[in-house]
Each structure stands twice: as structure tokens, then as C-alpha cells.
Amino acid sequence: MIHDPANVAAAASPSDTKLRGLLGAMSIFTMVMTVPQVWAIWVGHEAAGVSILSWSAYLVSALLWLWFGIRKRDRNIYLPCLGWIALDSAVIAGAVVYG
């Protein structure tokens, strides 16, 4: 049997559909909640206390999830990862420049 993600999505239960919607909303919400950190670093030039090690771990995690999401052809996984890669990279670069 060949796995077809399109058929799986079409056959998803209503609770799965709600969970996917909630996960998508939380992805956007958590990224929006990270913007003030990026803003503080790049606009306020304040990177004191920012852990490059922690944000690098988040970046590696996002890269791995991106790879997994692409392999599974699941946009709910790989699209948010693109946002996280951009945000994590901005924090790391800002911490290097202003830290």
C-alpha cells in the first residue's frame, strides 16, 4: 500500500482537523510572541542575557523538523519551520552582533 498524504488528509476525522487547525494557530501565535525578542535585539540593540546556545538548539530543531516535514510532505510541519528558522537565525545573529 502506497502512502498518499492527500488521501490521509481527506479521511481525517473532525477532531484531527480541529487539532491541525489548533496546531497551525499555535505555530503562528508562538512566532508572533517571539517577534518582541527579535525587535529588542535588532531595534533596541539589547542582547544581554540571550543564550546563543539555546537559540542554536532551537534552530537545529527547526531544521530537523523542516527536513521531516518535507519528507512527509506535510505543510503543517514544514511551513512553520521556515518562520522559526528565520526567527531563530535573527536572534542568533543579533546576539552575535549586539551581545
Summary of the structure (lengths in Angstrom):
residues: 99
radius of gyration: 16.6
end to end distance: 53.1
largest distance: 55.2
contacts: 252
relative contact order: 0.15
helix: 81%
strand: 0%
